[in-house]
Amino acid sequence: MSELKIGVLGAGAWGTALAVLAAKHGAPVALWARDAKRAAAMETSRENPRLPGIILPPSLRVSSEYPEADILLVCVPMQHLCETLISLPLQRGALVLCCKGLELGSGRLPPEVLEAVLPGQKMAVLTGPNFAHEVAAGLPAASVLAAYDASLRAALVNALRSESLRLYGSADVMGAALGGAAKNVIAIASGVVMGAGLGENARAALITRGIAEIARLAVALGGKAETVSGLSGLGDLLLTCTGMSSRNYSLGLALGKGQSLAAVLQSRSNVTEGVATAPALLARARQADVEMPITAAVTALLAGELSVPGTMHALMGRALKDE
């Protein structure tokens, strides 16, 4: 990481992990928490309860005041992105969007929300197969940093890379953002399959077909199919569809075992982005006239319109066709 001032918006597990990673490599880092009491508690204890065992480095400061930074990493939950950007003081540096999902109602992806709120703002998308606790612990990982501007992309990759986080640049902002959002929905389906005891064959087929439907929508939105085959698509999907640290996979697992959605969500303090993303993603796909059967099935399951057996029947009973 560089000596540039780095700010992180959002003191959840992912925001804290990125702040810890930056601070470990010598950069002055300011981590913003929405709640002043929580910010003060983290600043005093030097810990975040959502990342047990991780000590905040000395160069990391936690506050409820918006930071002044050369690079601002935006890690707030997707459904709070718009309001956070609206209240943000004018930024001369680049905003790096690290949240994943689609906005309910509008169906906008993170870069589209940013462009609507702060048109012309320098921005990038950071996404990939990363569990927060592993990144915070310094375990090896890789991500994609997507930005339209090649010089900005190169500067951000150089500023944010580290010995444990390898960054790959991409010009496909929409494809990268979509992969990070849509994988959460497919991960819920993956969890349902395993929770219902349907087997590894079914999960492998679901992940593969999930990639296919995400790629179709990426192309329709101006992205590239090959982006979905990389770290921001397939890589993130594999991790999220198989790892118990994935909130979306574990939610699907519970649903597959017969628990209700309300009961699962009530037991959690963290946001499970796929629940809100599923209907927004389906609406966006229908607007683009793109078929996304797995997304449609997950949306119906979450809405209580289909049971787990009904969801599987809907997918397996579709008309046969060539791959």
C-alpha positions as CSV (number, residue, x, y, z in Angstrom):
1,M,0.0,0.0,0.0
2,S,1.1,3.6,-0.6
3,E,1.6,6.5,1.7
4,L,-1.6,8.1,0.4
5,K,-4.3,8.9,3.0
6,I,-6.9,6.2,2.8
7,G,-10.4,6.4,4.1
8,V,-12.9,3.6,4.5
9,L,-16.6,4.2,4.8
10,G,-18.3,1.4,6.7
11,A,-17.0,-0.4,9.8
12,G,-18.5,-3.8,9.1
13,A,-16.3,-6.8,8.6
14,W,-15.3,-6.0,5.1
15,G,-14.6,-2.3,5.6
16,T,-12.6,-3.1,8.7
17,A,-10.6,-5.8,7.0
18,L,-9.6,-3.4,4.1
19,A,-8.7,-0.7,6.7
20,V,-6.6,-3.1,8.6
21,L,-4.8,-4.3,5.5
22,A,-4.0,-0.8,4.4
23,A,-2.8,0.2,7.9
24,K,-0.6,-2.9,8.2
25,H,1.4,-1.6,5.3
26,G,2.1,1.8,6.7
27,A,-0.7,4.0,5.3
28,P,-2.5,6.4,7.5
29,V,-6.1,5.1,7.5
30,A,-9.4,6.6,8.8
31,L,-12.3,4.2,9.2
32,W,-15.8,5.7,9.4
33,A,-18.5,4.1,11.4
34,R,-22.1,5.5,11.1
35,D,-22.7,5.0,14.9
36,A,-20.6,7.3,17.1
37,K,-20.8,5.0,20.1
38,R,-19.6,2.0,18.0
39,A,-16.8,4.1,16.5
40,A,-15.7,5.2,20.0
41,A,-15.8,1.6,21.3
42,M,-13.7,0.3,18.4
43,E,-11.2,3.1,18.8
44,T,-10.8,2.3,22.5
45,S,-10.8,-1.5,22.3
46,R,-8.8,-1.6,19.1
47,E,-11.1,-4.5,17.9
48,N,-14.2,-5.0,15.9
49,P,-16.5,-7.8,17.3
50,R,-17.3,-8.8,13.7
51,L,-13.6,-9.7,13.2
52,P,-12.7,-11.6,16.4
53,G,-8.9,-11.9,17.0
54,I,-8.0,-9.0,14.7
55,I,-6.3,-6.1,16.5
56,L,-6.6,-2.7,14.8
57,P,-3.1,-1.3,13.9
58,P,-1.8,1.9,15.5
59,S,-2.1,3.9,12.3
60,L,-5.8,3.1,12.0
61,R,-8.2,5.6,13.5
62,V,-12.0,4.9,13.9
63,S,-14.4,7.8,13.9
64,S,-18.0,8.8,13.1
65,E,-16.6,11.9,11.2
66,Y,-16.2,11.6,7.5
67,P,-12.5,11.2,6.7
68,E,-10.4,13.4,4.4
69,A,-8.6,11.0,2.1
70,D,-6.8,10.7,-1.2
71,I,-8.7,7.4,-1.8
72,L,-12.0,6.6,-0.2
73,L,-13.1,2.9,-0.1
74,V,-16.9,2.7,0.2
75,C,-17.9,-0.4,2.1
76,V,-21.4,0.4,3.3
77,P,-24.2,-2.1,2.7
78,M,-25.6,-1.7,-0.8
79,Q,-29.0,-0.5,0.4
80,H,-27.4,2.4,2.3
81,L,-25.0,3.4,-0.6
82,C,-27.2,6.2,-2.0
83,E,-27.9,8.0,1.3
84,T,-24.2,7.7,2.2
85,L,-23.1,9.2,-1.0
86,I,-25.7,12.0,-0.8
87,S,-24.4,13.1,2.7
88,L,-20.7,12.7,1.7
89,P,-18.7,16.0,1.6
90,L,-17.2,16.8,-1.8
91,Q,-14.4,14.4,-2.7
92,R,-11.4,15.3,-4.9
93,G,-9.9,11.9,-4.6
94,A,-11.2,8.7,-6.1
95,L,-14.1,6.7,-4.7
96,V,-13.6,2.9,-4.8
97,L,-16.9,1.0,-4.5
98,C,-16.5,-2.1,-2.4
99,C,-20.1,-2.9,-1.8
100,K,-21.9,-5.6,-3.8
101,G,-25.6,-5.8,-4.9
102,L,-28.3,-3.9,-6.6
103,E,-30.4,-1.1,-5.2
104,L,-34.0,-2.1,-4.4
105,G,-36.5,-0.2,-6.5
106,S,-34.1,1.3,-9.0
107,G,-32.2,-1.9,-9.7
108,R,-29.0,0.1,-10.1
109,L,-25.5,-1.3,-9.6
110,P,-23.0,0.5,-7.3
111,P,-21.3,2.5,-10.2
112,E,-24.7,3.5,-11.5
113,V,-25.8,4.8,-8.0
114,L,-22.6,6.8,-7.8
115,E,-23.0,8.3,-11.2
116,A,-26.5,9.3,-10.4
117,V,-25.6,11.0,-7.1
118,L,-22.1,12.3,-8.0
119,P,-21.9,12.6,-11.7
120,G,-18.3,12.8,-13.1
121,Q,-16.8,11.6,-9.8
122,K,-13.6,9.6,-10.2
123,M,-14.5,6.1,-9.3
124,A,-13.6,2.4,-9.4
125,V,-15.0,-0.9,-8.3
126,L,-13.1,-3.3,-6.1
127,T,-14.5,-6.9,-6.1
128,G,-13.5,-10.5,-6.0
129,P,-13.5,-13.7,-4.0
130,N,-12.6,-12.4,-0.5
131,F,-13.7,-13.3,2.9
132,A,-13.1,-10.4,5.3
133,H,-11.6,-12.4,8.1
134,E,-9.0,-14.0,5.8
135,V,-8.0,-10.6,4.3
136,A,-7.7,-9.0,7.7
137,A,-5.5,-11.9,8.8
138,G,-3.1,-11.3,5.9
139,L,-3.9,-14.5,4.1
140,P,-3.2,-14.5,0.3
141,A,-6.1,-13.2,-1.8
142,A,-6.8,-11.6,-5.2
143,S,-9.3,-9.0,-6.4
144,V,-10.3,-7.1,-9.4
145,L,-10.1,-3.3,-9.5
146,A,-12.2,-2.0,-12.4
147,A,-12.2,1.5,-13.7
148,Y,-12.9,3.0,-17.1
149,D,-9.9,5.3,-17.0
150,A,-6.7,3.4,-17.6
151,S,-4.4,5.9,-15.8
152,L,-6.7,6.0,-12.7
153,R,-6.9,2.2,-12.7
154,A,-3.2,1.8,-12.7
155,A,-2.7,4.4,-10.0
156,L,-5.3,2.7,-7.7
157,V,-3.9,-0.7,-8.3
158,N,-0.5,0.6,-7.3
159,A,-1.8,2.4,-4.3
160,L,-4.0,-0.4,-2.9
161,R,-2.0,-3.5,-3.7
162,S,-0.1,-5.3,-1.0
163,E,1.9,-8.4,-0.3
164,S,-1.2,-10.4,0.6
165,L,-3.7,-8.8,-1.8
166,R,-3.0,-9.1,-5.5
167,L,-5.0,-6.8,-7.7
168,Y,-5.9,-7.3,-11.3
169,G,-7.1,-4.3,-13.3
170,S,-10.1,-4.3,-15.6
171,A,-11.9,-1.7,-17.8
172,D,-15.2,-3.6,-17.5
173,V,-16.8,-1.7,-14.6
174,M,-20.3,-3.0,-15.3
175,G,-19.3,-6.7,-15.7
176,A,-17.2,-6.6,-12.5
177,A,-20.0,-4.9,-10.5
178,L,-22.7,-7.3,-11.8
179,G,-20.6,-10.4,-10.9
180,G,-20.2,-9.2,-7.4
181,A,-23.9,-8.6,-7.0
182,A,-25.4,-11.6,-8.8
183,K,-23.2,-14.2,-7.1
184,N,-25.0,-13.6,-3.8
185,V,-28.2,-14.8,-5.4
186,I,-26.7,-17.9,-6.9
187,A,-25.0,-18.6,-3.5
188,I,-28.4,-18.7,-1.8
189,A,-29.6,-21.3,-4.3
190,S,-26.3,-23.3,-3.7
191,G,-27.0,-23.3,0.0
192,V,-30.6,-24.5,-0.6
193,V,-29.3,-27.4,-2.7
194,M,-26.9,-28.5,0.0
195,G,-29.3,-27.9,2.9
196,A,-32.0,-30.0,1.2
197,G,-29.5,-32.8,0.6
198,L,-29.6,-32.7,-3.1
199,G,-25.9,-33.4,-3.6
200,E,-22.7,-32.1,-5.1
201,N,-23.8,-32.9,-8.6
202,A,-26.7,-30.6,-8.3
203,R,-24.6,-27.8,-6.8
204,A,-22.0,-28.1,-9.6
205,A,-24.7,-27.9,-12.2
206,L,-26.3,-24.9,-10.5
207,I,-23.0,-23.0,-10.2
208,T,-22.2,-23.6,-13.9
209,R,-25.6,-22.5,-15.1
210,G,-25.5,-19.6,-12.7
211,I,-22.4,-18.3,-14.4
212,A,-24.2,-18.6,-17.8
213,E,-27.1,-16.5,-16.7
214,I,-24.9,-13.8,-15.1
215,A,-22.9,-13.6,-18.3
216,R,-26.0,-13.1,-20.4
217,L,-27.1,-10.2,-18.3
218,A,-23.5,-8.7,-18.2
219,V,-23.4,-8.6,-22.0
220,A,-26.9,-7.0,-22.1
221,L,-25.8,-4.3,-19.7
222,G,-22.7,-3.5,-21.8
223,G,-20.2,-5.7,-19.9
224,K,-18.2,-8.6,-21.2
225,A,-18.9,-12.3,-20.8
226,E,-15.2,-13.0,-20.2
227,T,-15.3,-10.8,-17.1
228,V,-17.8,-13.1,-15.5
229,S,-15.4,-16.0,-16.1
230,G,-12.7,-14.2,-14.0
231,L,-12.2,-13.3,-10.3
232,S,-15.1,-10.9,-10.1
233,G,-17.5,-13.6,-11.5
234,L,-16.5,-17.2,-11.3
235,G,-13.9,-16.7,-8.6
236,D,-16.4,-14.9,-6.3
237,L,-19.1,-17.3,-7.1
238,L,-17.1,-20.4,-6.2
239,L,-16.1,-19.0,-2.9
240,T,-19.6,-17.7,-2.0
241,C,-21.3,-20.9,-3.1
242,T,-19.1,-23.3,-1.1
243,G,-17.8,-21.4,2.0
244,M,-19.7,-21.5,5.3
245,S,-18.3,-18.0,6.0
246,S,-20.6,-16.8,3.2
247,R,-23.8,-15.3,4.7
248,N,-25.7,-15.9,1.5
249,Y,-24.7,-19.6,1.3
250,S,-25.4,-20.2,5.0
251,L,-28.8,-18.5,4.6
252,G,-29.7,-20.8,1.7
253,L,-28.4,-23.8,3.7
254,A,-30.8,-22.9,6.5
255,L,-33.7,-22.5,4.1
256,G,-32.9,-25.9,2.5
257,K,-33.1,-27.5,6.0
258,G,-36.6,-26.1,6.5
259,Q,-36.0,-22.9,8.5
260,S,-38.1,-19.8,7.6
261,L,-36.5,-16.8,6.0
262,A,-37.8,-14.6,8.8
263,A,-36.2,-16.8,11.5
264,V,-32.8,-16.8,9.7
265,L,-32.7,-13.1,9.3
266,Q,-33.9,-12.4,12.9
267,S,-30.9,-14.4,14.2
268,R,-28.4,-12.3,12.3
269,S,-26.8,-8.9,12.9
270,N,-25.0,-8.7,9.5
271,V,-26.7,-7.9,6.2
272,T,-27.3,-10.8,3.8
273,E,-27.1,-8.9,0.5
274,G,-28.6,-11.6,-1.7
275,V,-32.1,-11.3,-0.1
276,A,-32.5,-7.7,-1.4
277,T,-30.5,-8.3,-4.5
278,A,-32.6,-11.2,-5.9
279,P,-35.8,-9.3,-6.7
280,A,-33.8,-6.3,-8.0
281,L,-31.6,-8.5,-10.2
282,L,-34.7,-10.3,-11.6
283,A,-36.4,-7.0,-12.4
284,R,-33.2,-5.7,-14.1
285,A,-33.0,-9.0,-16.1
286,R,-36.6,-8.7,-17.3
287,Q,-36.0,-5.1,-18.3
288,A,-33.1,-6.3,-20.5
289,D,-35.2,-9.3,-21.8
290,V,-32.6,-11.7,-20.3
291,E,-33.6,-15.1,-19.0
292,M,-32.3,-15.8,-15.5
293,P,-34.2,-18.9,-14.2
294,I,-32.1,-19.5,-11.1
295,T,-32.5,-15.9,-10.0
296,A,-36.3,-16.2,-10.7
297,A,-36.5,-19.3,-8.6
298,V,-34.6,-17.8,-5.7
299,T,-36.7,-14.7,-5.8
300,A,-39.9,-16.8,-5.7
301,L,-38.5,-18.9,-2.8
302,L,-37.6,-15.8,-0.7
303,A,-41.0,-14.3,-1.4
304,G,-42.7,-17.4,-0.1
305,E,-44.2,-18.2,-3.6
306,L,-42.3,-21.5,-3.9
307,S,-41.3,-24.2,-1.5
308,V,-37.8,-25.8,-1.7
309,P,-39.2,-28.8,-3.6
310,G,-41.2,-26.5,-5.8
311,T,-38.1,-24.4,-6.5
312,M,-36.1,-27.5,-7.6
313,H,-39.1,-28.7,-9.7
314,A,-39.3,-25.3,-11.4
315,L,-35.6,-25.5,-12.4
316,M,-35.4,-29.2,-13.4
317,G,-38.7,-29.1,-15.3
318,R,-37.7,-26.3,-17.7
319,A,-37.8,-27.1,-21.4
320,L,-34.8,-28.9,-22.7
321,K,-32.3,-27.1,-25.0
322,D,-28.7,-27.1,-26.1
323,E,-26.2,-25.6,-23.6
